[in-house]
Amino acid sequence: MASLQAFERALAALPLAYPGPGGAVAVLRDGEVLARHAWGWADVDRHIAFTPQTLFRICSISKQFTCAAMLDLFPDPRMLDGDVRALLPLLEEQAPGALDLAHNQSGLRDYWAVAMLSGSPIEARFGEAETAQVIGRTRSLQFAPGTRYSYCNQNFRILGDILAARAGRSYAELVRSRVFDRAGMATAQLCADTSVMPDGTLGYEGSLEGGFRPAVNNIVWTGDAGLGASLDDMIAWERFIDATREDAAGIYQQMSEPVQFRDGALAGYGFGLARVKLLGRAGTGHGGGLRGWRSFRFYLPAERISIVALFNHMADPRAAALDLLATLLEPDARPASPPAATHWNGVFLEPQTGLAVRLATSAENRVTLKFVQGTETLEPGPDGQALGGSTTLRRTDAGIWMDRAGDNQSSLLSPVFGVAEADVVGVFDNAELGASFTCVDAGGTLYGAFSGFLGSGVMQLLVPVAADVWMLPMPRALDHAPPGDWTLAFQRDGAGRVASVRIGCWLARRLLFIRRDAD
């Protein structure tokens, strides 16, 4: 350890650095617990303390446990491919297989995003019936299975449902007997109804400046994000991972093996685990989030370090975990001076997804990239490139190329120019979803809303981007990770009239809506 004092200072600083009602962290090295610390409140009104035994909604960290149960029951998950096909009765293309789902390579659009297109109110009840309807209506994919990466929650919902049907036991029973009991996770359990936790723990939205309030959630989750666990449960999981690190047949070892796309390219995600690099060290991990709940865990096998961070509020647990990790590692040598910057500015459409790409160069010569979720920061690289994570921007005679190795995607960006005109008002329909998009002029400002079998969504302000390209921001939705910015790319007929609009976000792409009064 670089400095015991630095580690203790970083640990003590977390509650103020990431303020909120409560939290908990655990740090393990060589299978031994270096820190097991909880603070604050599980319920601020009833003065219920947040402790290492407090149940916490781990959300998408659940995905790895679904995959663990699957591999334990079916060492060759391809046996389940027919079951996947049966749950997509209207799909008009090649169906993804079970491994495509486990690796987020299915091509399916995320059902929480599709629910918003179908008019779901933000805090609506979304249970088994709504889930079955959204998944069962699927007619097309975003890409051929196995060729790309795209995060998709119902991949793991489907897998959990298939496991339960095959075994004749509930998903809760399967994950308990196949994973939790073996790992010593005594209190971990399915907490499918997101409106409550069995021990009364609450998640909170808000800020220290504006105050915190209990978050409202009404989703029913299972294999994708439905599990609850305490900090002590997660410590047991991390110790189990380290104890079985040399067992080739160990379940976590199997899930951590390299994963490929159909073309042989190495994938950055598999079996519910992201292949991560944290402060230059390779590992596996995952985050989780729902309104009021955020979590992050990882394991670095070479260093034998695990860190778990759990917040019952919306601060960033990944950043908190990295704060602690930095104190465990010897400082790296001072990096070389970065290459001279190339300026990257403009708005583009990415042809494979149909999504807008917005580039800007900061005063510090960093590049901000807005494409999928949030904003990515890229640093100047060799030969005038810009680099960040698995993303590379590079210039050629043909224009700017964006390479995203994690998505198995490389494309020449298409620049868009001009002024967005306000003649795009109207009602646009998508036959596959049975959904509509209504664009209206309200006092000289454009707004849009989606509607469908789940209801009518709220009107959102439209933001002009370029000629016939608009953005519809959606920062809140059923899930914690919202659609964000929907790209609206309007298309005109031979007479110059708007005839359709192609709508997409990072979770659900390339959906064509036809103008209702179009000839």
DOTORDO-569871 format. One line per field, with one value per residue (C-alpha): residue in three letters; z, y, x. Coordinates in pm, 1 decimal. Layout:
code: ALA | ... .
z: Z | ... .
y: Y | ... .
x: X | ... .
end
This chain:
code: MET | ALA | SER | LEU | GLN | ALA | PHE | GLU | ARG | ALA | LEU | ALA | ALA | LEU | PRO | LEU | ALA | TYR | PRO | GLY | PRO | GLY | GLY | ALA | VAL | ALA | VAL | LEU | ARG | ASP | GLY | GLU | VAL | LEU | ALA | ARG | HIS | ALA | TRP | GLY | TRP | ALA | ASP | VAL | ASP | ARG | HIS | ILE | ALA | PHE | THR | PRO | GLN | THR | LEU | PHE | ARG | ILE | CYS | SER | ILE | SER | LYS | GLN | PHE | THR | CYS | ALA | ALA | MET | LEU | ASP | LEU | PHE | PRO | ASP | PRO | ARG | MET | LEU | ASP | GLY | ASP | VAL | ARG | ALA | LEU | LEU | PRO | LEU | LEU | GLU | GLU | GLN | ALA | PRO | GLY | ALA | LEU | ASP | LEU | ALA | HIS | ASN | GLN | SER | GLY | LEU | ARG | ASP | TYR | TRP | ALA | VAL | ALA | MET | LEU | SER | GLY | SER | PRO | ILE | GLU | ALA | ARG | PHE | GLY | GLU | ALA | GLU | THR | ALA | GLN | VAL | ILE | GLY | ARG | THR | ARG | SER | LEU | GLN | PHE | ALA | PRO | GLY | THR | ARG | TYR | SER | TYR | CYS | ASN | GLN | ASN | PHE | ARG | ILE | LEU | GLY | ASP | ILE | LEU | ALA | ALA | ARG | ALA | GLY | ARG | SER | TYR | ALA | GLU | LEU | VAL | ARG | SER | ARG | VAL | PHE | ASP | ARG | ALA | GLY | MET | ALA | THR | ALA | GLN | LEU | CYS | ALA | ASP | THR | SER | VAL | MET | PRO | ASP | GLY | THR | LEU | GLY | TYR | GLU | GLY | SER | LEU | GLU | GLY | GLY | PHE | ARG | PRO | ALA | VAL | ASN | ASN | ILE | VAL | TRP | THR | GLY | ASP | ALA | GLY | LEU | GLY | ALA | SER | LEU | ASP | ASP | MET | ILE | ALA | TRP | GLU | ARG | PHE | ILE | ASP | ALA | THR | ARG | GLU | ASP | ALA | ALA | GLY | ILE | TYR | GLN | GLN | MET | SER | GLU | PRO | VAL | GLN | PHE | ARG | ASP | GLY | ALA | LEU | ALA | GLY | TYR | GLY | PHE | GLY | LEU | ALA | ARG | VAL | LYS | LEU | LEU | GLY | ARG | ALA | GLY | THR | GLY | HIS | GLY | GLY | GLY | LEU | ARG | GLY | TRP | ARG | SER | PHE | ARG | PHE | TYR | LEU | PRO | ALA | GLU | ARG | ILE | SER | ILE | VAL | ALA | LEU | PHE | ASN | HIS | MET | ALA | ASP | PRO | ARG | ALA | ALA | ALA | LEU | ASP | LEU | LEU | ALA | THR | LEU | LEU | GLU | PRO | ASP | ALA | ARG | PRO | ALA | SER | PRO | PRO | ALA | ALA | THR | HIS | TRP | ASN | GLY | VAL | PHE | LEU | GLU | PRO | GLN | THR | GLY | LEU | ALA | VAL | ARG | LEU | ALA | THR | SER | ALA | GLU | ASN | ARG | VAL | THR | LEU | LYS | PHE | VAL | GLN | GLY | THR | GLU | THR | LEU | GLU | PRO | GLY | PRO | ASP | GLY | GLN | ALA | LEU | GLY | GLY | SER | THR | THR | LEU | ARG | ARG | THR | ASP | ALA | GLY | ILE | TRP | MET | ASP | ARG | ALA | GLY | ASP | ASN | GLN | SER | SER | LEU | LEU | SER | PRO | VAL | PHE | GLY | VAL | ALA | GLU | ALA | ASP | VAL | VAL | GLY | VAL | PHE | ASP | ASN | ALA | GLU | LEU | GLY | ALA | SER | PHE | THR | CYS | VAL | ASP | ALA | GLY | GLY | THR | LEU | TYR | GLY | ALA | PHE | SER | GLY | PHE | LEU | GLY | SER | GLY | VAL | MET | GLN | LEU | LEU | VAL | PRO | VAL | ALA | ALA | ASP | VAL | TRP | MET | LEU | PRO | MET | PRO | ARG | ALA | LEU | ASP | HIS | ALA | PRO | PRO | GLY | ASP | TRP | THR | LEU | ALA | PHE | GLN | ARG | ASP | GLY | ALA | GLY | ARG | VAL | ALA | SER | VAL | ARG | ILE | GLY | CYS | TRP | LEU | ALA | ARG | ARG | LEU | LEU | PHE | ILE | ARG | ARG | ASP | ALA | ASP .
z: 0.0 | -100.4 | 223.0 | 503.3 | 608.0 | 256.0 | 241.3 | 576.2 | 472.2 | 145.6 | 331.9 | 584.7 | 309.6 | 116.4 | 302.7 | 230.9 | -111.2 | -221.5 | 5.2 | 53.4 | 310.8 | 341.3 | 191.6 | 240.2 | 98.0 | 123.3 | 14.8 | -6.2 | -95.4 | -122.9 | -0.6 | 325.3 | 421.7 | 450.1 | 498.3 | 584.7 | 645.1 | 637.7 | 730.0 | 737.9 | 712.7 | 536.7 | 624.3 | 734.4 | 868.6 | 1087.1 | 1180.8 | 1056.8 | 1025.0 | 712.4 | 828.0 | 662.6 | 710.5 | 542.3 | 227.8 | -77.8 | -426.1 | -640.6 | -968.5 | -1277.5 | -1072.1 | -1074.5 | -1433.1 | -1336.7 | -1088.0 | -1358.8 | -1581.6 | -1296.6 | -1240.7 | -1615.6 | -1648.7 | -1343.0 | -1485.3 | -1852.8 | -1908.5 | -2278.5 | -2289.4 | -2659.6 | -2542.0 | -2461.9 | -2808.3 | -2896.9 | -2574.2 | -2670.9 | -3013.8 | -2858.0 | -2648.3 | -2961.7 | -3169.5 | -3400.3 | -3474.1 | -3851.5 | -3845.4 | -3717.8 | -3342.9 | -3103.2 | -2901.5 | -2526.9 | -2548.4 | -2753.8 | -2469.6 | -2200.6 | -2386.3 | -2474.7 | -2842.2 | -2906.6 | -3121.8 | -2915.7 | -2823.8 | -2451.0 | -2320.1 | -2084.1 | -2378.5 | -2593.4 | -2304.1 | -2321.8 | -2697.5 | -2616.1 | -2396.8 | -2049.9 | -1781.1 | -1597.1 | -1268.1 | -1407.5 | -1274.7 | -1504.7 | -1414.9 | -1567.3 | -1813.5 | -1950.1 | -1974.9 | -2176.0 | -2408.9 | -2486.2 | -2542.4 | -2732.1 | -2980.8 | -3106.2 | -3485.8 | -3574.9 | -3434.0 | -3424.6 | -3575.4 | -3656.9 | -3336.9 | -3238.3 | -3456.7 | -3220.1 | -2853.2 | -2716.1 | -2352.5 | -2314.8 | -1986.5 | -2113.4 | -2239.2 | -1877.9 | -1799.5 | -2078.1 | -1954.9 | -1600.1 | -1722.8 | -1935.7 | -1644.9 | -1422.2 | -1686.1 | -1764.2 | -1399.2 | -1286.6 | -1000.0 | -948.0 | -1046.9 | -678.8 | -575.7 | -853.0 | -781.0 | -409.2 | -444.4 | -739.1 | -642.4 | -312.5 | -88.7 | -243.4 | -206.3 | 150.7 | 64.9 | 354.3 | 307.6 | -68.2 | -231.2 | -513.5 | -443.9 | -764.6 | -662.7 | -679.8 | -482.4 | -151.0 | 12.5 | 258.0 | 541.9 | 469.6 | 321.0 | 99.2 | -202.0 | -237.6 | -514.9 | -477.9 | -360.4 | -48.6 | -167.5 | -269.3 | -18.7 | -57.1 | -106.2 | -134.2 | -492.9 | -655.1 | -851.6 | -974.4 | -1192.7 | -1138.0 | -1205.2 | -1200.4 | -1381.1 | -1520.9 | -1207.4 | -934.9 | -666.6 | -324.6 | -111.4 | 190.1 | 203.6 | 393.4 | 113.1 | -141.2 | 71.7 | 65.9 | -314.8 | -349.1 | -115.7 | -313.6 | -635.7 | -492.9 | -332.8 | -666.7 | -878.6 | -979.3 | -1045.7 | -1421.6 | -1361.9 | -1110.3 | -1207.9 | -1193.0 | -1386.6 | -1658.8 | -1673.2 | -1691.3 | -1988.4 | -2308.4 | -2521.2 | -2894.7 | -3159.0 | -3458.3 | -3659.7 | -3391.6 | -3251.5 | -2876.1 | -2685.1 | -2374.9 | -2209.8 | -2141.1 | -1900.2 | -1722.8 | -1660.0 | -1818.6 | -1893.5 | -1737.9 | -1704.6 | -1381.7 | -1329.5 | -1590.3 | -1427.4 | -1599.3 | -1423.1 | -1436.4 | -1279.0 | -1313.8 | -1187.3 | -1100.2 | -1069.6 | -1021.8 | -906.9 | -553.5 | -579.9 | -729.1 | -689.5 | -837.1 | -781.4 | -946.7 | -909.9 | -1032.2 | -1058.0 | -1091.0 | -782.6 | -608.6 | -516.7 | -486.9 | -408.4 | -357.3 | -321.8 | -243.1 | -222.0 | -149.9 | -343.0 | -684.0 | -624.7 | -834.0 | -669.5 | -947.0 | -873.3 | -502.0 | -568.8 | -781.0 | -502.0 | -278.0 | -544.5 | -608.1 | -251.0 | -285.4 | -590.1 | -619.0 | -809.1 | -1177.5 | -1338.4 | -1454.8 | -1798.0 | -2100.3 | -2228.5 | -2451.3 | -2826.2 | -2980.5 | -3000.4 | -3309.4 | -3290.7 | -3326.2 | -3353.8 | -3523.7 | -3539.0 | -3728.4 | -3783.5 | -3720.7 | -4010.1 | -3835.6 | -3543.5 | -3689.6 | -3372.7 | -3354.7 | -3263.9 | -3112.2 | -3083.6 | -2914.7 | -2816.0 | -2476.8 | -2381.4 | -2231.4 | -2573.8 | -2453.4 | -2678.9 | -2549.3 | -2735.0 | -2694.8 | -2867.2 | -2643.2 | -2265.8 | -2113.3 | -2224.7 | -2299.5 | -2266.3 | -2512.7 | -2487.0 | -2769.8 | -2909.4 | -3164.0 | -3529.4 | -3441.0 | -3301.0 | -2996.7 | -2754.4 | -2463.3 | -2330.4 | -2634.0 | -2855.4 | -3113.9 | -3344.1 | -3649.5 | -3960.9 | -4314.0 | -4657.8 | -4650.5 | -4319.3 | -3949.8 | -3849.0 | -3509.2 | -3390.3 | -3086.8 | -3020.5 | -2733.5 | -2968.1 | -3254.6 | -3464.0 | -3698.8 | -3911.7 | -4117.4 | -3954.4 | -4176.4 | -4098.0 | -4076.3 | -4129.0 | -4165.9 | -3957.2 | -3828.8 | -3966.6 | -3765.0 | -4040.2 | -3884.1 | -3674.5 | -3712.1 | -3594.0 | -3690.2 | -3647.8 | -3605.5 | -3708.8 | -3530.7 | -3188.2 | -3246.0 | -3117.0 | -3224.0 | -3197.7 | -3185.8 | -3261.0 | -3187.8 | -3206.4 | -2870.1 | -2904.1 | -3151.0 | -2965.5 | -3066.0 | -2822.9 | -2872.3 | -2694.0 | -2746.9 | -2707.8 | -2743.6 | -2562.9 | -2233.3 | -2234.3 | -2329.3 | -2227.5 | -2125.7 | -2374.6 | -2402.3 | -2545.0 | -2881.5 | -2934.5 | -3289.9 | -3404.7 | -3782.5 | -4091.9 | -4023.1 | -3714.0 | -3367.1 | -3021.8 | -2774.2 | -2425.8 | -2189.2 | -1866.2 | -1661.4 | -1746.3 | -1584.3 | -1530.0 | -1367.5 | -1697.5 | -1914.5 | -2294.1 | -2264.4 | -2596.5 | -2868.2 | -3215.4 | -3448.6 | -3813.1 | -4031.3 | -4393.3 | -4679.1 | -4992.9 | -5347.1 | -5290.5 | -4984.8 | -4730.7 | -4413.1 | -4466.2 | -4181.3 | -3891.5 | -3780.3 | -3400.8 | -3180.7 | -2858.0 | -2716.1 | -2591.8 | -2890.1 | -3238.6 | -3594.2 | -3556.1 | -3847.5 | -3779.8 | -4083.8 | -4092.8 | -4059.4 | -4332.7 | -4573.1 | -4923.6 .
y: 0.0 | 334.8 | 502.1 | 377.2 | 735.1 | 835.5 | 542.7 | 631.6 | 996.2 | 899.3 | 669.9 | 938.7 | 1196.0 | 1000.5 | 1119.8 | 1486.6 | 1430.3 | 1237.2 | 1382.1 | 1219.1 | 1040.4 | 728.8 | 500.6 | 206.2 | 93.7 | -215.5 | -262.0 | -603.5 | -705.2 | -1062.5 | -1176.3 | -981.1 | -690.7 | -362.7 | -149.7 | -221.2 | 112.2 | 247.6 | 589.9 | 797.4 | 687.9 | 426.4 | 638.7 | 995.1 | 1055.4 | 745.7 | 775.3 | 422.1 | 394.2 | 272.1 | -23.8 | -306.9 | -522.7 | -275.6 | -417.1 | -218.4 | -221.4 | -324.6 | -281.7 | -375.9 | -553.7 | -819.8 | -909.6 | -1100.1 | -1312.2 | -1400.6 | -1512.0 | -1704.9 | -1897.9 | -1959.0 | -2101.4 | -2319.5 | -2464.2 | -2466.1 | -2473.5 | -2433.9 | -2152.1 | -2211.9 | -2478.7 | -2185.4 | -2025.6 | -2172.5 | -2035.9 | -1686.3 | -1719.7 | -1825.9 | -1507.2 | -1291.6 | -1428.4 | -1125.2 | -1078.7 | -1070.5 | -1119.3 | -1376.1 | -1405.4 | -1351.0 | -1643.0 | -1669.0 | -1574.1 | -1265.5 | -1160.1 | -1232.1 | -1022.5 | -730.2 | -818.6 | -908.4 | -610.3 | -564.8 | -213.3 | -152.9 | -196.4 | 101.5 | 331.5 | 166.9 | 215.9 | 591.2 | 587.0 | 405.1 | 690.7 | 563.7 | 832.7 | 873.1 | 727.9 | 480.5 | 130.2 | -106.4 | -469.2 | -815.5 | -734.8 | -423.3 | -606.8 | -890.6 | -645.6 | -440.4 | -743.9 | -937.8 | -652.8 | -664.7 | -690.9 | -561.6 | -533.2 | -248.6 | -469.9 | -834.8 | -1037.0 | -1072.7 | -790.3 | -492.3 | -399.8 | -209.6 | -205.2 | -364.2 | -447.7 | -697.7 | -923.1 | -1033.2 | -1014.4 | -1265.8 | -1491.7 | -1488.4 | -1575.4 | -1860.4 | -2006.3 | -2002.6 | -2168.2 | -2433.5 | -2518.6 | -2500.8 | -2275.9 | -1902.6 | -1680.6 | -1586.0 | -1951.8 | -2022.7 | -1734.7 | -1813.5 | -2182.4 | -2156.4 | -1844.2 | -1671.4 | -1977.2 | -2091.1 | -1746.6 | -1699.2 | -1405.5 | -1465.9 | -1185.3 | -1120.4 | -1166.4 | -1068.3 | -731.2 | -711.4 | -432.7 | -116.4 | 89.8 | -70.8 | -255.2 | -539.9 | -366.7 | -21.1 | 129.0 | 428.0 | 573.2 | 951.3 | 1209.0 | 1567.0 | 1743.6 | 1882.6 | 2234.1 | 2166.8 | 1895.4 | 1524.5 | 1354.1 | 987.1 | 867.1 | 724.7 | 400.4 | 168.4 | -83.7 | -459.5 | -590.5 | -944.9 | -1086.0 | -752.9 | -538.6 | -676.1 | -799.9 | -656.1 | -717.7 | -570.6 | -454.4 | -775.2 | -977.9 | -798.2 | -857.6 | -1228.9 | -1214.8 | -1044.4 | -1297.5 | -1581.6 | -1432.4 | -1409.3 | -1754.3 | -1917.0 | -1704.4 | -2002.8 | -2241.9 | -2253.7 | -2402.0 | -2131.1 | -1942.3 | -1594.1 | -1715.4 | -1842.2 | -1511.9 | -1318.6 | -1509.4 | -1307.8 | -1258.3 | -1194.6 | -1058.2 | -1272.1 | -1132.9 | -1231.5 | -882.1 | -871.3 | -746.5 | -531.2 | -689.2 | -1042.5 | -1245.0 | -932.0 | -798.8 | -506.1 | -561.4 | -243.5 | -57.2 | 138.9 | 359.6 | 147.7 | -185.5 | -449.6 | -593.1 | -679.6 | -502.1 | -336.3 | -46.2 | -20.0 | 255.6 | 342.3 | 672.3 | 704.2 | 414.0 | 391.4 | 125.3 | 8.1 | -294.7 | -429.9 | -687.1 | -644.3 | -999.8 | -911.5 | -690.1 | -902.6 | -585.5 | -554.2 | -236.3 | -197.9 | 139.4 | 171.2 | 502.7 | 546.1 | 873.2 | 987.2 | 1063.5 | 876.5 | 548.2 | 474.5 | 793.2 | 712.2 | 363.8 | 511.9 | 754.5 | 457.2 | 253.4 | 534.8 | 509.9 | 135.3 | 161.3 | 287.2 | 617.6 | 580.3 | 758.6 | 1108.4 | 1080.6 | 1229.4 | 1562.3 | 1509.2 | 1561.2 | 1885.5 | 1911.4 | 1886.2 | 2085.7 | 1888.4 | 2085.6 | 2031.2 | 1825.6 | 1496.9 | 1199.4 | 856.4 | 641.7 | 304.0 | 425.9 | 740.0 | 929.0 | 1280.2 | 1326.4 | 1659.7 | 1749.6 | 2046.8 | 2126.9 | 2285.7 | 2545.0 | 2260.0 | 2087.1 | 1811.6 | 1698.8 | 1659.2 | 1397.4 | 1369.7 | 1058.1 | 796.5 | 824.1 | 1147.3 | 1330.0 | 1158.3 | 1341.0 | 1255.4 | 1355.1 | 1453.9 | 1149.4 | 1064.6 | 1162.7 | 1423.3 | 1172.4 | 1213.9 | 921.4 | 827.2 | 483.6 | 266.1 | 567.0 | 716.4 | 1011.7 | 1029.8 | 1243.6 | 1108.8 | 1261.9 | 1141.2 | 1315.7 | 1229.0 | 864.9 | 755.6 | 416.8 | 263.8 | -65.8 | -154.0 | -132.0 | -305.0 | -1.1 | 221.6 | 482.9 | 795.2 | 1074.3 | 1274.4 | 1647.3 | 1832.9 | 2205.2 | 2470.1 | 2591.6 | 2370.7 | 2498.3 | 2493.5 | 2331.8 | 1989.1 | 2004.7 | 1718.4 | 1370.2 | 1083.9 | 712.4 | 402.0 | 85.9 | -159.0 | -4.0 | 124.5 | 454.0 | 817.1 | 1126.5 | 1459.6 | 1778.5 | 2109.3 | 2479.8 | 2638.9 | 3014.5 | 2991.9 | 2712.8 | 2346.8 | 2069.8 | 1695.9 | 1402.0 | 1028.1 | 828.1 | 465.6 | 169.4 | 277.0 | 625.3 | 976.5 | 1112.6 | 1467.4 | 1743.4 | 1803.1 | 2106.6 | 2038.8 | 2171.5 | 2267.2 | 2116.1 | 2155.8 | 2149.3 | 1887.6 | 1761.4 | 1824.2 | 1682.8 | 1589.5 | 1574.5 | 1315.8 | 1332.3 | 1137.5 | 813.7 | 488.3 | 379.1 | 566.0 | 562.4 | 764.1 | 781.5 | 1116.0 | 1298.6 | 1150.4 | 1235.7 | 1344.4 | 1332.8 | 1458.5 | 1350.5 | 1534.9 | 1421.2 | 1537.5 | 1849.9 | 1948.3 | 1861.2 | 1675.7 | 1317.0 | 1119.6 | 1133.4 | 876.0 | 870.5 | 708.7 | 726.7 | 525.7 | 256.2 | 236.0 | 334.2 | 387.8 | 382.4 | 538.6 | 742.7 | 836.6 | 1166.9 | 1093.3 | 1333.1 | 1246.7 | 1145.6 .
x: 0.0 | 142.3 | 32.8 | -188.4 | -248.8 | -354.9 | -594.5 | -749.7 | -783.2 | -952.4 | -1191.3 | -1281.9 | -1333.9 | -1599.7 | -1914.5 | -1836.7 | -1682.4 | -1995.1 | -2265.9 | -2601.5 | -2814.5 | -2596.0 | -2339.2 | -2107.6 | -1774.6 | -1560.0 | -1199.8 | -1033.6 | -680.6 | -554.2 | -894.7 | -866.0 | -1090.7 | -900.6 | -1210.5 | -1573.9 | -1736.6 | -2092.7 | -2222.5 | -2537.9 | -2895.4 | -3104.0 | -3409.6 | -3344.3 | -3696.8 | -3707.4 | -3337.8 | -3259.6 | -2881.0 | -2703.7 | -2492.4 | -2295.6 | -2606.5 | -2844.4 | -3005.9 | -2911.3 | -3060.1 | -2760.7 | -2953.6 | -2747.7 | -2481.7 | -2756.7 | -2667.6 | -2353.6 | -2549.6 | -2802.8 | -2516.1 | -2355.8 | -2678.4 | -2710.4 | -2358.3 | -2410.3 | -2731.8 | -2630.7 | -2252.6 | -2325.8 | -2585.1 | -2645.9 | -2890.8 | -3122.2 | -3121.4 | -3460.4 | -3608.2 | -3490.7 | -3648.6 | -3980.5 | -3997.2 | -3965.8 | -4257.3 | -4289.8 | -3919.9 | -3872.4 | -3495.1 | -3246.9 | -3300.8 | -3010.3 | -2882.5 | -2837.7 | -2470.3 | -2558.6 | -2787.1 | -2528.2 | -2268.3 | -2502.2 | -2462.0 | -2826.1 | -2924.4 | -3242.3 | -3351.4 | -3363.2 | -3714.6 | -3699.6 | -3625.3 | -3893.3 | -4137.8 | -4076.4 | -4142.4 | -4465.1 | -4585.5 | -4501.3 | -4518.9 | -4189.9 | -4313.3 | -4565.8 | -4613.5 | -4422.9 | -4476.9 | -4485.8 | -4766.9 | -4595.2 | -4264.3 | -4419.4 | -4592.2 | -4281.7 | -4058.1 | -4325.0 | -4382.7 | -4022.2 | -4011.2 | -3665.1 | -3313.9 | -3064.2 | -2793.5 | -2727.1 | -2667.8 | -2304.2 | -2176.6 | -2198.5 | -2230.0 | -2527.2 | -2634.3 | -2974.9 | -3145.7 | -3400.2 | -3120.7 | -3085.4 | -3456.3 | -3511.9 | -3230.8 | -3368.1 | -3716.7 | -3582.5 | -3382.8 | -3690.2 | -3907.5 | -3647.1 | -3580.7 | -3941.9 | -3834.3 | -3849.9 | -3559.8 | -3524.3 | -3484.1 | -3235.5 | -3001.6 | -3017.7 | -2931.4 | -2692.7 | -2497.0 | -2573.9 | -2554.3 | -2227.1 | -2071.5 | -2192.2 | -2418.0 | -2654.3 | -2906.1 | -2888.0 | -3227.3 | -3458.4 | -3621.6 | -3823.8 | -4062.8 | -3851.7 | -4104.2 | -3997.6 | -3709.7 | -3775.8 | -3591.8 | -3733.1 | -3415.6 | -3487.6 | -3311.4 | -3296.4 | -3285.4 | -3167.8 | -2853.8 | -2693.7 | -2778.8 | -3137.0 | -3219.9 | -3289.5 | -3625.6 | -3722.7 | -3701.8 | -4014.5 | -3974.4 | -4247.4 | -4064.8 | -4063.2 | -3713.0 | -3576.6 | -3271.7 | -3162.7 | -3151.0 | -3376.4 | -3139.2 | -3073.0 | -2763.2 | -2590.0 | -2230.7 | -2150.1 | -2309.2 | -2092.3 | -1781.9 | -1867.9 | -1894.6 | -1556.6 | -1392.8 | -1550.5 | -1411.4 | -1060.5 | -1073.9 | -1163.9 | -927.7 | -709.1 | -997.4 | -1047.8 | -1392.0 | -1481.1 | -1793.8 | -1639.5 | -1337.0 | -1567.0 | -1752.6 | -1423.9 | -1282.6 | -1225.2 | -1536.3 | -1544.2 | -1777.1 | -1872.4 | -1580.2 | -1329.2 | -1276.5 | -1232.5 | -1537.8 | -1529.6 | -1834.6 | -1944.7 | -2160.4 | -2285.0 | -1933.9 | -1752.6 | -1385.9 | -1248.3 | -920.5 | -901.5 | -598.1 | -421.6 | -505.8 | -717.9 | -1018.2 | -1385.7 | -1677.7 | -2012.9 | -2217.0 | -2581.7 | -2835.5 | -3199.7 | -3337.5 | -3203.8 | -2956.5 | -2608.0 | -2342.8 | -2014.0 | -1790.5 | -1477.4 | -1201.7 | -843.8 | -701.1 | -331.4 | -344.1 | -612.2 | -800.3 | -1178.6 | -1368.4 | -1744.0 | -1918.6 | -2292.0 | -2482.0 | -2853.3 | -2838.6 | -2717.5 | -2347.4 | -2088.6 | -1977.6 | -1728.0 | -1537.6 | -1544.2 | -1405.7 | -1125.2 | -1037.8 | -974.8 | -797.6 | -550.1 | -425.8 | -359.4 | -138.2 | 214.0 | 213.3 | 291.9 | 582.5 | 505.0 | 339.8 | 506.8 | 380.9 | 78.7 | 108.3 | -5.8 | -381.9 | -596.0 | -916.5 | -1236.2 | -1556.2 | -1887.0 | -2203.6 | -2223.3 | -2450.0 | -2303.4 | -2432.2 | -2460.3 | -2671.3 | -2827.8 | -2732.0 | -2591.2 | -2225.0 | -2126.1 | -1756.8 | -1594.1 | -1234.2 | -1174.1 | -916.1 | -709.1 | -705.4 | -933.8 | -1216.5 | -1569.8 | -1771.0 | -2147.8 | -2272.1 | -2429.7 | -2461.2 | -2331.8 | -2019.3 | -1689.1 | -1356.0 | -1080.0 | -713.9 | -477.6 | -300.8 | -32.2 | -70.7 | -330.4 | -577.8 | -801.5 | -820.4 | -1044.0 | -1136.2 | -1206.7 | -1288.7 | -1052.7 | -1111.6 | -886.4 | -873.8 | -833.0 | -872.8 | -1233.7 | -1311.9 | -1334.1 | -1352.0 | -1478.3 | -1353.9 | -1528.0 | -1353.2 | -1585.9 | -1884.4 | -1698.2 | -1779.4 | -1580.3 | -1750.4 | -1694.0 | -1892.7 | -2127.1 | -2116.5 | -2447.5 | -2486.7 | -2749.5 | -3038.1 | -3316.1 | -3646.6 | -3967.9 | -4179.8 | -4135.4 | -4453.1 | -4697.3 | -4782.7 | -4550.2 | -4629.1 | -4414.7 | -4598.4 | -4365.4 | -4418.8 | -4769.8 | -4629.0 | -4658.3 | -4442.8 | -4623.7 | -4430.4 | -4605.2 | -4527.9 | -4609.5 | -4566.7 | -4279.5 | -4095.1 | -4110.0 | -4198.7 | -4243.7 | -4403.9 | -4437.4 | -4756.5 | -4858.3 | -5007.5 | -4848.3 | -5000.9 | -4896.3 | -4558.1 | -4475.9 | -4400.4 | -4025.3 | -3847.5 | -3679.6 | -3326.9 | -3222.0 | -2891.7 | -2863.7 | -3081.9 | -3352.4 | -3168.8 | -3309.1 | -3248.4 | -3520.9 | -3363.9 | -3512.1 | -3309.3 | -3565.2 | -3738.4 | -3850.5 | -3490.8 | -3201.3 | -3012.3 | -3253.0 | -3261.5 | -3084.5 | -3088.2 | -3305.1 | -3174.3 | -3454.0 | -3340.2 | -3625.8 | -3651.8 | -3821.9 | -4000.6 | -3933.6 | -4141.7 | -3938.6 | -4210.0 | -4120.2 | -4235.6 | -4076.8 | -3837.0 | -3582.6 | -3560.8 | -3300.1 | -3101.2 | -2811.8 | -3050.3 | -3289.1 | -3178.9 | -3301.2 | -3678.3 | -3866.3 | -4179.4 | -4393.6 | -4579.9 | -4948.1 | -5063.4 | -4783.4 | -4892.4 .
end
